[in-house]
Each structure stands twice: as C-alpha cells, then as structure tokens.
C-alpha cells in the first residue's frame, strides 16, 4: 500500500496545474469587473460569485438551470475558458 501512495502522490501533483484556469495580464486601462458582469446579466445570467483569479475575471453563476464557470480576459472581455455543469 505504501508503494501505491508513493506513486500516486507525484501523479496527483503533476495533474494539479492542469486543473488551474488561464493566466492573464492586467494592462493599463483594463476593463472593470462590472463591464464583464453587465452583459452576462443582461443575457439572463445570474452571478453567484465574481473574483479575480491569476489576473483573469472569473464568474461563477447560472444560465437558466445550468451552473457556469467562465474566465474572461480583463483587457478585452473575451471568454478564455468556460465550464457548464
């Protein structure tokens, strides 16, 4: 059993970066969070939480009955990554 744990730990640690979202840079004049949130809400989305993660804006919310997690570029407002549950 110890040998399994010895092998599993490096694999788990190696996979951890793959679970992380995108990384962004903040340029001077980047968009404010409300400028990202407003179109999402106007399209019918409901924001449960919004935060900055690795300089990207991240929305946790719902669209209809689906949970969504969306990463946005703070400079352009472009969707970088999206997960629907």
PyMOL Python script that loads the backbone (N, CA, C, O; Angstrom):
from pymol import cmd

cmd.read_pdbstr("""\
ATOM      1  N   UNK A   1       0.818  -1.195   0.000  1.00  0.00           N
ATOM      2  CA  UNK A   1       0.000   0.000   0.000  1.00  0.00           C
ATOM      3  C   UNK A   1       0.860   1.255   0.000  1.00  0.00           C
ATOM      4  O   UNK A   1       0.515   2.248  -0.641  1.00  0.00           O
ATOM      5  N   UNK A   2       1.980   1.213   0.719  1.00  0.00           N
ATOM      6  CA  UNK A   2       2.848   2.381   0.752  1.00  0.00           C
ATOM      7  C   UNK A   2       3.401   2.694  -0.629  1.00  0.00           C
ATOM      8  O   UNK A   2       3.557   3.863  -0.983  1.00  0.00           O
ATOM      9  N   UNK A   3       3.696   1.668  -1.408  1.00  0.00           N
ATOM     10  CA  UNK A   3       4.245   1.917  -2.743  1.00  0.00           C
ATOM     11  C   UNK A   3       3.209   2.592  -3.640  1.00  0.00           C
ATOM     12  O   UNK A   3       3.566   3.417  -4.480  1.00  0.00           O
ATOM     13  N   UNK A   4       1.929   2.250  -3.470  1.00  0.00           N
ATOM     14  CA  UNK A   4       0.885   2.898  -4.258  1.00  0.00           C
ATOM     15  C   UNK A   4       0.821   4.385  -3.926  1.00  0.00           C
ATOM     16  O   UNK A   4       0.751   5.220  -4.828  1.00  0.00           O
ATOM     17  N   UNK A   5       0.843   4.715  -2.649  1.00  0.00           N
ATOM     18  CA  UNK A   5       0.811   6.118  -2.239  1.00  0.00           C
ATOM     19  C   UNK A   5       2.042   6.848  -2.748  1.00  0.00           C
ATOM     20  O   UNK A   5       1.960   8.009  -3.150  1.00  0.00           O
ATOM     21  N   UNK A   6       3.166   6.180  -2.732  1.00  0.00           N
ATOM     22  CA  UNK A   6       4.414   6.769  -3.210  1.00  0.00           C
ATOM     23  C   UNK A   6       4.308   7.115  -4.695  1.00  0.00           C
ATOM     24  O   UNK A   6       4.839   8.137  -5.129  1.00  0.00           O
ATOM     25  N   UNK A   7       3.634   6.282  -5.470  1.00  0.00           N
ATOM     26  CA  UNK A   7       3.465   6.528  -6.904  1.00  0.00           C
ATOM     27  C   UNK A   7       2.334   7.513  -7.188  1.00  0.00           C
ATOM     28  O   UNK A   7       2.422   8.302  -8.129  1.00  0.00           O
ATOM     29  N   UNK A   8       1.286   7.473  -6.394  1.00  0.00           N
ATOM     30  CA  UNK A   8       0.119   8.312  -6.655  1.00  0.00           C
ATOM     31  C   UNK A   8       0.380   9.784  -6.360  1.00  0.00           C
ATOM     32  O   UNK A   8      -0.141  10.649  -7.064  1.00  0.00           O
ATOM     33  N   UNK A   9       1.165  10.086  -5.349  1.00  0.00           N
ATOM     34  CA  UNK A   9       1.407  11.475  -4.979  1.00  0.00           C
ATOM     35  C   UNK A   9       2.055  12.276  -6.103  1.00  0.00           C
ATOM     36  O   UNK A   9       1.563  13.360  -6.416  1.00  0.00           O
ATOM     37  N   UNK A  10       3.137  11.800  -6.727  1.00  0.00           N
ATOM     38  CA  UNK A  10       3.708  12.595  -7.828  1.00  0.00           C
ATOM     39  C   UNK A  10       2.738  12.784  -8.992  1.00  0.00           C
ATOM     40  O   UNK A  10       2.738  13.837  -9.629  1.00  0.00           O
ATOM     41  N   UNK A  11       1.922  11.788  -9.273  1.00  0.00           N
ATOM     42  CA  UNK A  11       0.944  11.918 -10.357  1.00  0.00           C
ATOM     43  C   UNK A  11      -0.110  12.961 -10.010  1.00  0.00           C
ATOM     44  O   UNK A  11      -0.505  13.752 -10.866  1.00  0.00           O
ATOM     45  N   UNK A  12      -0.562  12.967  -8.775  1.00  0.00           N
ATOM     46  CA  UNK A  12      -1.557  13.957  -8.356  1.00  0.00           C
ATOM     47  C   UNK A  12      -0.978  15.362  -8.405  1.00  0.00           C
ATOM     48  O   UNK A  12      -1.653  16.296  -8.837  1.00  0.00           O
ATOM     49  N   UNK A  13       0.251  15.520  -7.971  1.00  0.00           N
ATOM     50  CA  UNK A  13       0.886  16.835  -8.005  1.00  0.00           C
ATOM     51  C   UNK A  13       1.129  17.305  -9.432  1.00  0.00           C
ATOM     52  O   UNK A  13       1.018  18.498  -9.715  1.00  0.00           O
ATOM     53  N   UNK A  14       1.454  16.401 -10.318  1.00  0.00           N
ATOM     54  CA  UNK A  14       1.684  16.759 -11.720  1.00  0.00           C
ATOM     55  C   UNK A  14       0.387  17.183 -12.395  1.00  0.00           C
ATOM     56  O   UNK A  14       0.405  18.023 -13.295  1.00  0.00           O
ATOM     57  N   UNK A  15      -0.730  16.617 -11.975  1.00  0.00           N
ATOM     58  CA  UNK A  15      -2.020  16.943 -12.587  1.00  0.00           C
ATOM     59  C   UNK A  15      -2.593  18.251 -12.061  1.00  0.00           C
ATOM     60  O   UNK A  15      -3.453  18.840 -12.716  1.00  0.00           O
ATOM     61  N   UNK A  16      -2.154  18.720 -10.916  1.00  0.00           N
ATOM     62  CA  UNK A  16      -2.722  19.926 -10.307  1.00  0.00           C
ATOM     63  C   UNK A  16      -2.668  21.147 -11.215  1.00  0.00           C
ATOM     64  O   UNK A  16      -3.672  21.854 -11.299  1.00  0.00           O
ATOM     65  N   UNK A  17      -1.555  21.448 -11.907  1.00  0.00           N
ATOM     66  CA  UNK A  17      -1.559  22.619 -12.784  1.00  0.00           C
ATOM     67  C   UNK A  17      -2.564  22.515 -13.928  1.00  0.00           C
ATOM     68  O   UNK A  17      -3.041  23.537 -14.419  1.00  0.00           O
ATOM     69  N   UNK A  18      -2.889  21.314 -14.355  1.00  0.00           N
ATOM     70  CA  UNK A  18      -3.847  21.144 -15.442  1.00  0.00           C
ATOM     71  C   UNK A  18      -5.251  21.551 -15.006  1.00  0.00           C
ATOM     72  O   UNK A  18      -6.086  21.879 -15.849  1.00  0.00           O
ATOM     73  N   UNK A  19      -5.522  21.533 -13.705  1.00  0.00           N
ATOM     74  CA  UNK A  19      -6.837  21.905 -13.208  1.00  0.00           C
ATOM     75  C   UNK A  19      -7.002  23.414 -13.067  1.00  0.00           C
ATOM     76  O   UNK A  19      -8.125  23.903 -12.946  1.00  0.00           O
ATOM     77  N   UNK A  20      -5.921  24.142 -13.081  1.00  0.00           N
ATOM     78  CA  UNK A  20      -5.971  25.591 -12.911  1.00  0.00           C
ATOM     79  C   UNK A  20      -6.517  26.248 -14.176  1.00  0.00           C
ATOM     80  O   UNK A  20      -6.402  25.709 -15.276  1.00  0.00           O
ATOM     81  N   UNK A  21      -7.110  27.419 -13.991  1.00  0.00           N
ATOM     82  CA  UNK A  21      -7.649  28.167 -15.117  1.00  0.00           C
ATOM     83  C   UNK A  21      -6.555  28.925 -15.845  1.00  0.00           C
ATOM     84  O   UNK A  21      -5.373  28.773 -15.535  1.00  0.00           O
ATOM     85  N   UNK A  22      -6.946  29.738 -16.812  1.00  0.00           N
ATOM     86  CA  UNK A  22      -5.965  30.503 -17.588  1.00  0.00           C
ATOM     87  C   UNK A  22      -5.294  31.584 -16.746  1.00  0.00           C
ATOM     88  O   UNK A  22      -5.783  31.946 -15.676  1.00  0.00           O
ATOM     89  N   UNK A  23      -4.191  32.082 -17.232  1.00  0.00           N
ATOM     90  CA  UNK A  23      -3.477  33.186 -16.588  1.00  0.00           C
ATOM     91  C   UNK A  23      -3.592  34.412 -17.489  1.00  0.00           C
ATOM     92  O   UNK A  23      -3.509  34.306 -18.713  1.00  0.00           O
ATOM     93  N   UNK A  24      -3.782  35.566 -16.875  1.00  0.00           N
ATOM     94  CA  UNK A  24      -3.960  36.810 -17.620  1.00  0.00           C
ATOM     95  C   UNK A  24      -2.972  37.863 -17.133  1.00  0.00           C
ATOM     96  O   UNK A  24      -2.365  37.728 -16.071  1.00  0.00           O
ATOM     97  N   UNK A  25      -2.831  38.898 -17.924  1.00  0.00           N
ATOM     98  CA  UNK A  25      -2.078  40.078 -17.510  1.00  0.00           C
ATOM     99  C   UNK A  25      -3.051  41.250 -17.461  1.00  0.00           C
ATOM    100  O   UNK A  25      -4.019  41.301 -18.220  1.00  0.00           O
ATOM    101  N   UNK A  26      -2.784  42.183 -16.563  1.00  0.00           N
ATOM    102  CA  UNK A  26      -3.611  43.385 -16.469  1.00  0.00           C
ATOM    103  C   UNK A  26      -2.884  44.526 -17.148  1.00  0.00           C
ATOM    104  O   UNK A  26      -1.869  45.010 -16.646  1.00  0.00           O
ATOM    105  N   UNK A  27      -3.396  44.955 -18.282  1.00  0.00           N
ATOM    106  CA  UNK A  27      -2.831  46.108 -18.974  1.00  0.00           C
ATOM    107  C   UNK A  27      -3.440  47.378 -18.391  1.00  0.00           C
ATOM    108  O   UNK A  27      -4.517  47.351 -17.795  1.00  0.00           O
ATOM    109  N   UNK A  28      -2.741  48.477 -18.571  1.00  0.00           N
ATOM    110  CA  UNK A  28      -3.305  49.754 -18.152  1.00  0.00           C
ATOM    111  C   UNK A  28      -4.582  49.987 -18.961  1.00  0.00           C
ATOM    112  O   UNK A  28      -4.601  49.769 -20.172  1.00  0.00           O
ATOM    113  N   UNK A  29      -5.626  50.420 -18.302  1.00  0.00           N
ATOM    114  CA  UNK A  29      -6.892  50.645 -18.989  1.00  0.00           C
ATOM    115  C   UNK A  29      -7.732  49.390 -19.129  1.00  0.00           C
ATOM    116  O   UNK A  29      -8.654  49.361 -19.945  1.00  0.00           O
ATOM    117  N   UNK A  30      -7.436  48.336 -18.345  1.00  0.00           N
ATOM    118  CA  UNK A  30      -8.227  47.105 -18.422  1.00  0.00           C
ATOM    119  C   UNK A  30      -9.678  47.380 -18.020  1.00  0.00           C
ATOM    120  O   UNK A  30      -9.973  48.387 -17.376  1.00  0.00           O
ATOM    121  N   UNK A  31     -10.562  46.489 -18.401  1.00  0.00           N
ATOM    122  CA  UNK A  31     -11.987  46.630 -18.108  1.00  0.00           C
ATOM    123  C   UNK A  31     -12.233  46.447 -16.615  1.00  0.00           C
ATOM    124  O   UNK A  31     -11.490  45.742 -15.932  1.00  0.00           O
ATOM    125  N   UNK A  32     -13.276  47.087 -16.125  1.00  0.00           N
ATOM    126  CA  UNK A  32     -13.702  46.897 -14.745  1.00  0.00           C
ATOM    127  C   UNK A  32     -14.592  45.653 -14.673  1.00  0.00           C
ATOM    128  O   UNK A  32     -15.174  45.237 -15.674  1.00  0.00           O
ATOM    129  N   UNK A  33     -14.687  45.073 -13.487  1.00  0.00           N
ATOM    130  CA  UNK A  33     -15.476  43.845 -13.335  1.00  0.00           C
ATOM    131  C   UNK A  33     -16.931  44.043 -13.758  1.00  0.00           C
ATOM    132  O   UNK A  33     -17.525  43.149 -14.361  1.00  0.00           O
ATOM    133  N   UNK A  34     -17.506  45.198 -13.449  1.00  0.00           N
ATOM    134  CA  UNK A  34     -18.909  45.422 -13.798  1.00  0.00           C
ATOM    135  C   UNK A  34     -19.110  45.413 -15.306  1.00  0.00           C
ATOM    136  O   UNK A  34     -20.194  45.075 -15.781  1.00  0.00           O
ATOM    137  N   UNK A  35     -18.073  45.782 -16.072  1.00  0.00           N
ATOM    138  CA  UNK A  35     -18.188  45.783 -17.529  1.00  0.00           C
ATOM    139  C   UNK A  35     -18.243  44.361 -18.083  1.00  0.00           C
ATOM    140  O   UNK A  35     -18.768  44.140 -19.174  1.00  0.00           O
ATOM    141  N   UNK A  36     -17.712  43.409 -17.345  1.00  0.00           N
ATOM    142  CA  UNK A  36     -17.807  41.997 -17.719  1.00  0.00           C
ATOM    143  C   UNK A  36     -19.147  41.437 -17.230  1.00  0.00           C
ATOM    144  O   UNK A  36     -19.812  40.683 -17.940  1.00  0.00           O
ATOM    145  N   UNK A  37     -19.530  41.817 -16.012  1.00  0.00           N
ATOM    146  CA  UNK A  37     -20.743  41.278 -15.394  1.00  0.00           C
ATOM    147  C   UNK A  37     -22.015  41.727 -16.109  1.00  0.00           C
ATOM    148  O   UNK A  37     -22.946  40.937 -16.266  1.00  0.00           O
ATOM    149  N   UNK A  38     -22.063  42.976 -16.540  1.00  0.00           N
ATOM    150  CA  UNK A  38     -23.289  43.546 -17.107  1.00  0.00           C
ATOM    151  C   UNK A  38     -23.821  42.757 -18.313  1.00  0.00           C
ATOM    152  O   UNK A  38     -25.000  42.402 -18.313  1.00  0.00           O
ATOM    153  N   UNK A  39     -23.005  42.465 -19.344  1.00  0.00           N
ATOM    154  CA  UNK A  39     -23.539  41.693 -20.477  1.00  0.00           C
ATOM    155  C   UNK A  39     -23.987  40.284 -20.082  1.00  0.00           C
ATOM    156  O   UNK A  39     -24.957  39.760 -20.630  1.00  0.00           O
ATOM    157  N   UNK A  40     -23.276  39.674 -19.126  1.00  0.00           N
ATOM    158  CA  UNK A  40     -23.663  38.344 -18.652  1.00  0.00           C
ATOM    159  C   UNK A  40     -25.054  38.393 -18.029  1.00  0.00           C
ATOM    160  O   UNK A  40     -25.898  37.543 -18.315  1.00  0.00           O
ATOM    161  N   UNK A  41     -25.292  39.390 -17.178  1.00  0.00           N
ATOM    162  CA  UNK A  41     -26.593  39.526 -16.524  1.00  0.00           C
ATOM    163  C   UNK A  41     -27.674  39.958 -17.507  1.00  0.00           C
ATOM    164  O   UNK A  41     -28.812  39.499 -17.405  1.00  0.00           O
ATOM    165  N   UNK A  42     -27.345  40.827 -18.451  1.00  0.00           N
ATOM    166  CA  UNK A  42     -28.329  41.262 -19.451  1.00  0.00           C
ATOM    167  C   UNK A  42     -28.772  40.108 -20.338  1.00  0.00           C
ATOM    168  O   UNK A  42     -29.883  40.119 -20.868  1.00  0.00           O
ATOM    169  N   UNK A  43     -27.898  39.104 -20.502  1.00  0.00           N
ATOM    170  CA  UNK A  43     -28.244  37.927 -21.299  1.00  0.00           C
ATOM    171  C   UNK A  43     -29.019  36.895 -20.473  1.00  0.00           C
ATOM    172  O   UNK A  43     -29.314  35.806 -20.964  1.00  0.00           O
ATOM    173  N   UNK A  44     -29.349  37.236 -19.216  1.00  0.00           N
ATOM    174  CA  UNK A  44     -30.141  36.336 -18.381  1.00  0.00           C
ATOM    175  C   UNK A  44     -29.342  35.550 -17.361  1.00  0.00           C
ATOM    176  O   UNK A  44     -29.917  34.761 -16.611  1.00  0.00           O
ATOM    177  N   UNK A  45     -28.043  35.741 -17.314  1.00  0.00           N
ATOM    178  CA  UNK A  45     -27.217  35.035 -16.340  1.00  0.00           C
ATOM    179  C   UNK A  45     -27.364  35.624 -14.948  1.00  0.00           C
ATOM    180  O   UNK A  45     -27.650  36.810 -14.785  1.00  0.00           O
ATOM    181  N   UNK A  46     -27.167  34.783 -13.957  1.00  0.00           N
ATOM    182  CA  UNK A  46     -27.201  35.206 -12.557  1.00  0.00           C
ATOM    183  C   UNK A  46     -25.829  34.926 -11.958  1.00  0.00           C
ATOM    184  O   UNK A  46     -25.349  33.793 -11.987  1.00  0.00           O
ATOM    185  N   UNK A  47     -25.206  35.958 -11.420  1.00  0.00           N
ATOM    186  CA  UNK A  47     -23.871  35.816 -10.840  1.00  0.00           C
ATOM    187  C   UNK A  47     -24.000  35.447  -9.372  1.00  0.00           C
ATOM    188  O   UNK A  47     -24.660  36.144  -8.602  1.00  0.00           O
ATOM    189  N   UNK A  48     -23.367  34.353  -8.995  1.00  0.00           N
ATOM    190  CA  UNK A  48     -23.308  33.954  -7.588  1.00  0.00           C
ATOM    191  C   UNK A  48     -22.030  34.475  -6.948  1.00  0.00           C
ATOM    192  O   UNK A  48     -22.026  34.860  -5.779  1.00  0.00           O
ATOM    193  N   UNK A  49     -20.950  34.488  -7.715  1.00  0.00           N
ATOM    194  CA  UNK A  49     -19.667  34.999  -7.224  1.00  0.00           C
ATOM    195  C   UNK A  49     -18.855  35.468  -8.421  1.00  0.00           C
ATOM    196  O   UNK A  49     -18.904  34.866  -9.494  1.00  0.00           O
ATOM    197  N   UNK A  50     -18.113  36.542  -8.227  1.00  0.00           N
ATOM    198  CA  UNK A  50     -17.191  37.026  -9.253  1.00  0.00           C
ATOM    199  C   UNK A  50     -15.892  37.371  -8.556  1.00  0.00           C
ATOM    200  O   UNK A  50     -15.892  38.048  -7.527  1.00  0.00           O
ATOM    201  N   UNK A  51     -14.776  36.902  -9.120  1.00  0.00           N
ATOM    202  CA  UNK A  51     -13.491  37.153  -8.476  1.00  0.00           C
ATOM    203  C   UNK A  51     -12.397  37.266  -9.517  1.00  0.00           C
ATOM    204  O   UNK A  51     -12.610  37.014 -10.703  1.00  0.00           O
ATOM    205  N   UNK A  52     -11.222  37.649  -9.046  1.00  0.00           N
ATOM    206  CA  UNK A  52     -10.032  37.707  -9.887  1.00  0.00           C
ATOM    207  C   UNK A  52      -9.194  36.478  -9.568  1.00  0.00           C
ATOM    208  O   UNK A  52      -8.872  36.223  -8.408  1.00  0.00           O
ATOM    209  N   UNK A  53      -8.844  35.720 -10.593  1.00  0.00           N
ATOM    210  CA  UNK A  53      -8.047  34.512 -10.438  1.00  0.00           C
ATOM    211  C   UNK A  53      -6.919  34.549 -11.458  1.00  0.00           C
ATOM    212  O   UNK A  53      -7.169  34.506 -12.663  1.00  0.00           O
ATOM    213  N   UNK A  54      -5.672  34.630 -10.983  1.00  0.00           N
ATOM    214  CA  UNK A  54      -4.500  34.770 -11.863  1.00  0.00           C
ATOM    215  C   UNK A  54      -4.685  35.929 -12.840  1.00  0.00           C
ATOM    216  O   UNK A  54      -4.364  35.816 -14.023  1.00  0.00           O
ATOM    217  N   UNK A  55      -5.200  37.031 -12.332  1.00  0.00           N
ATOM    218  CA  UNK A  55      -5.458  38.267 -13.078  1.00  0.00           C
ATOM    219  C   UNK A  55      -6.584  38.148 -14.098  1.00  0.00           C
ATOM    220  O   UNK A  55      -6.841  39.110 -14.822  1.00  0.00           O
ATOM    221  N   UNK A  56      -7.259  37.015 -14.183  1.00  0.00           N
ATOM    222  CA  UNK A  56      -8.433  36.866 -15.046  1.00  0.00           C
ATOM    223  C   UNK A  56      -9.682  37.116 -14.206  1.00  0.00           C
ATOM    224  O   UNK A  56      -9.690  36.836 -13.007  1.00  0.00           O
ATOM    225  N   UNK A  57     -10.732  37.640 -14.826  1.00  0.00           N
ATOM    226  CA  UNK A  57     -12.013  37.770 -14.150  1.00  0.00           C
ATOM    227  C   UNK A  57     -12.742  36.439 -14.282  1.00  0.00           C
ATOM    228  O   UNK A  57     -12.784  35.843 -15.358  1.00  0.00           O
ATOM    229  N   UNK A  58     -13.309  35.987 -13.181  1.00  0.00           N
ATOM    230  CA  UNK A  58     -13.970  34.688 -13.171  1.00  0.00           C
ATOM    231  C   UNK A  58     -15.379  34.842 -12.613  1.00  0.00           C
ATOM    232  O   UNK A  58     -15.571  35.399 -11.532  1.00  0.00           O
ATOM    233  N   UNK A  59     -16.355  34.348 -13.352  1.00  0.00           N
ATOM    234  CA  UNK A  59     -17.750  34.374 -12.913  1.00  0.00           C
ATOM    235  C   UNK A  59     -18.189  32.954 -12.592  1.00  0.00           C
ATOM    236  O   UNK A  59     -18.005  32.033 -13.388  1.00  0.00           O
ATOM    237  N   UNK A  60     -18.774  32.797 -11.405  1.00  0.00           N
ATOM    238  CA  UNK A  60     -19.495  31.587 -11.036  1.00  0.00           C
ATOM    239  C   UNK A  60     -20.955  31.994 -11.009  1.00  0.00           C
ATOM    240  O   UNK A  60     -21.332  32.918 -10.288  1.00  0.00           O
ATOM    241  N   UNK A  61     -21.770  31.318 -11.781  1.00  0.00           N
ATOM    242  CA  UNK A  61     -23.166  31.700 -11.820  1.00  0.00           C
ATOM    243  C   UNK A  61     -24.022  30.647 -12.483  1.00  0.00           C
ATOM    244  O   UNK A  61     -23.636  29.486 -12.609  1.00  0.00           O
ATOM    245  N   UNK A  62     -25.204  31.086 -12.906  1.00  0.00           N
ATOM    246  CA  UNK A  62     -26.125  30.190 -13.591  1.00  0.00           C
ATOM    247  C   UNK A  62     -26.673  30.871 -14.835  1.00  0.00           C
ATOM    248  O   UNK A  62     -26.834  32.091 -14.890  1.00  0.00           O
ATOM    249  N   UNK A  63     -26.948  30.048 -15.820  1.00  0.00           N
ATOM    250  CA  UNK A  63     -27.666  30.458 -17.030  1.00  0.00           C
ATOM    251  C   UNK A  63     -28.818  29.480 -17.163  1.00  0.00           C
ATOM    252  O   UNK A  63     -28.622  28.324 -17.536  1.00  0.00           O
ATOM    253  N   UNK A  64     -30.012  29.942 -16.859  1.00  0.00           N
ATOM    254  CA  UNK A  64     -31.147  29.026 -16.804  1.00  0.00           C
ATOM    255  C   UNK A  64     -30.947  28.068 -15.647  1.00  0.00           C
ATOM    256  O   UNK A  64     -30.764  28.492 -14.506  1.00  0.00           O
ATOM    257  N   UNK A  65     -30.981  26.768 -15.942  1.00  0.00           N
ATOM    258  CA  UNK A  65     -30.787  25.776 -14.882  1.00  0.00           C
ATOM    259  C   UNK A  65     -29.370  25.208 -14.871  1.00  0.00           C
ATOM    260  O   UNK A  65     -29.096  24.251 -14.147  1.00  0.00           O
ATOM    261  N   UNK A  66     -28.468  25.783 -15.664  1.00  0.00           N
ATOM    262  CA  UNK A  66     -27.086  25.292 -15.734  1.00  0.00           C
ATOM    263  C   UNK A  66     -26.147  26.169 -14.917  1.00  0.00           C
ATOM    264  O   UNK A  66     -26.209  27.396 -14.985  1.00  0.00           O
ATOM    265  N   UNK A  67     -25.272  25.521 -14.138  1.00  0.00           N
ATOM    266  CA  UNK A  67     -24.206  26.247 -13.450  1.00  0.00           C
ATOM    267  C   UNK A  67     -23.089  26.500 -14.448  1.00  0.00           C
ATOM    268  O   UNK A  67     -22.780  25.638 -15.272  1.00  0.00           O
ATOM    269  N   UNK A  68     -22.488  27.672 -14.379  1.00  0.00           N
ATOM    270  CA  UNK A  68     -21.389  28.006 -15.281  1.00  0.00           C
ATOM    271  C   UNK A  68     -20.222  28.584 -14.485  1.00  0.00           C
ATOM    272  O   UNK A  68     -20.400  29.209 -13.439  1.00  0.00           O
ATOM    273  N   UNK A  69     -19.032  28.355 -15.013  1.00  0.00           N
ATOM    274  CA  UNK A  69     -17.802  28.968 -14.515  1.00  0.00           C
ATOM    275  C   UNK A  69     -17.099  29.509 -15.755  1.00  0.00           C
ATOM    276  O   UNK A  69     -16.725  28.746 -16.645  1.00  0.00           O
ATOM    277  N   UNK A  70     -16.922  30.824 -15.811  1.00  0.00           N
ATOM    278  CA  UNK A  70     -16.394  31.457 -17.015  1.00  0.00           C
ATOM    279  C   UNK A  70     -15.222  32.356 -16.651  1.00  0.00           C
ATOM    280  O   UNK A  70     -15.313  33.174 -15.735  1.00  0.00           O
ATOM    281  N   UNK A  71     -14.115  32.195 -17.380  1.00  0.00           N
ATOM    282  CA  UNK A  71     -12.938  33.056 -17.221  1.00  0.00           C
ATOM    283  C   UNK A  71     -12.914  34.062 -18.365  1.00  0.00           C
ATOM    284  O   UNK A  71     -13.117  33.702 -19.525  1.00  0.00           O
ATOM    285  N   UNK A  72     -12.664  35.324 -18.028  1.00  0.00           N
ATOM    286  CA  UNK A  72     -12.619  36.399 -19.015  1.00  0.00           C
ATOM    287  C   UNK A  72     -11.258  37.081 -19.000  1.00  0.00           C
ATOM    288  O   UNK A  72     -10.629  37.211 -17.950  1.00  0.00           O
ATOM    289  N   UNK A  73     -10.811  37.515 -20.175  1.00  0.00           N
ATOM    290  CA  UNK A  73      -9.629  38.366 -20.273  1.00  0.00           C
ATOM    291  C   UNK A  73     -10.035  39.753 -19.780  1.00  0.00           C
ATOM    292  O   UNK A  73     -10.982  40.331 -20.315  1.00  0.00           O
ATOM    293  N   UNK A  74      -9.346  40.309 -18.773  1.00  0.00           N
ATOM    294  CA  UNK A  74      -9.751  41.601 -18.228  1.00  0.00           C
ATOM    295  C   UNK A  74      -9.471  42.775 -19.159  1.00  0.00           C
ATOM    296  O   UNK A  74      -9.999  43.867 -18.949  1.00  0.00           O
ATOM    297  N   UNK A  75      -8.659  42.569 -20.172  1.00  0.00           N
ATOM    298  CA  UNK A  75      -8.316  43.645 -21.100  1.00  0.00           C
ATOM    299  C   UNK A  75      -9.294  43.748 -22.262  1.00  0.00           C
ATOM    300  O   UNK A  75      -9.574  44.845 -22.747  1.00  0.00           O
ATOM    301  N   UNK A  76      -9.817  42.604 -22.712  1.00  0.00           N
ATOM    302  CA  UNK A  76     -10.680  42.582 -23.893  1.00  0.00           C
ATOM    303  C   UNK A  76     -12.113  42.138 -23.604  1.00  0.00           C
ATOM    304  O   UNK A  76     -13.017  42.414 -24.393  1.00  0.00           O
ATOM    305  N   UNK A  77     -12.327  41.454 -22.478  1.00  0.00           N
ATOM    306  CA  UNK A  77     -13.639  40.888 -22.177  1.00  0.00           C
ATOM    307  C   UNK A  77     -13.888  39.564 -22.870  1.00  0.00           C
ATOM    308  O   UNK A  77     -14.978  39.002 -22.760  1.00  0.00           O
ATOM    309  N   UNK A  78     -12.897  39.061 -23.579  1.00  0.00           N
ATOM    310  CA  UNK A  78     -13.020  37.794 -24.305  1.00  0.00           C
ATOM    311  C   UNK A  78     -13.148  36.626 -23.326  1.00  0.00           C
ATOM    312  O   UNK A  78     -12.465  36.591 -22.302  1.00  0.00           O
ATOM    313  N   UNK A  79     -14.030  35.667 -23.647  1.00  0.00           N
ATOM    314  CA  UNK A  79     -14.148  34.445 -22.851  1.00  0.00           C
ATOM    315  C   UNK A  79     -12.936  33.577 -23.157  1.00  0.00           C
ATOM    316  O   UNK A  79     -12.685  33.226 -24.310  1.00  0.00           O
ATOM    317  N   UNK A  80     -12.186  33.233 -22.110  1.00  0.00           N
ATOM    318  CA  UNK A  80     -10.986  32.419 -22.276  1.00  0.00           C
ATOM    319  C   UNK A  80     -11.254  30.943 -22.031  1.00  0.00           C
ATOM    320  O   UNK A  80     -10.666  30.073 -22.674  1.00  0.00           O
ATOM    321  N   UNK A  81     -12.144  30.678 -21.098  1.00  0.00           N
ATOM    322  CA  UNK A  81     -12.463  29.295 -20.743  1.00  0.00           C
ATOM    323  C   UNK A  81     -13.851  29.277 -20.130  1.00  0.00           C
ATOM    324  O   UNK A  81     -14.260  30.217 -19.449  1.00  0.00           O
ATOM    325  N   UNK A  82     -14.567  28.189 -20.384  1.00  0.00           N
ATOM    326  CA  UNK A  82     -15.942  28.084 -19.880  1.00  0.00           C
ATOM    327  C   UNK A  82     -16.231  26.639 -19.522  1.00  0.00           C
ATOM    328  O   UNK A  82     -15.897  25.719 -20.269  1.00  0.00           O
ATOM    329  N   UNK A  83     -16.860  26.451 -18.362  1.00  0.00           N
ATOM    330  CA  UNK A  83     -17.311  25.126 -17.936  1.00  0.00           C
ATOM    331  C   UNK A  83     -18.792  25.208 -17.614  1.00  0.00           C
ATOM    332  O   UNK A  83     -19.219  26.070 -16.846  1.00  0.00           O
ATOM    333  N   UNK A  84     -19.569  24.320 -18.194  1.00  0.00           N
ATOM    334  CA  UNK A  84     -21.003  24.233 -17.909  1.00  0.00           C
ATOM    335  C   UNK A  84     -21.262  22.932 -17.165  1.00  0.00           C
ATOM    336  O   UNK A  84     -20.749  21.878 -17.541  1.00  0.00           O
ATOM    337  N   UNK A  85     -22.058  23.013 -16.111  1.00  0.00           N
ATOM    338  CA  UNK A  85     -22.434  21.794 -15.368  1.00  0.00           C
ATOM    339  C   UNK A  85     -23.880  21.471 -15.586  1.00  0.00           C
ATOM    340  O   UNK A  85     -24.381  20.485 -15.046  1.00  0.00           O
TER     341      UNK A  85
END
""", "prot")
cmd.dss("prot")
cmd.show_as("cartoon", "prot")
cmd.util.cbc("prot")
cmd.orient("prot")
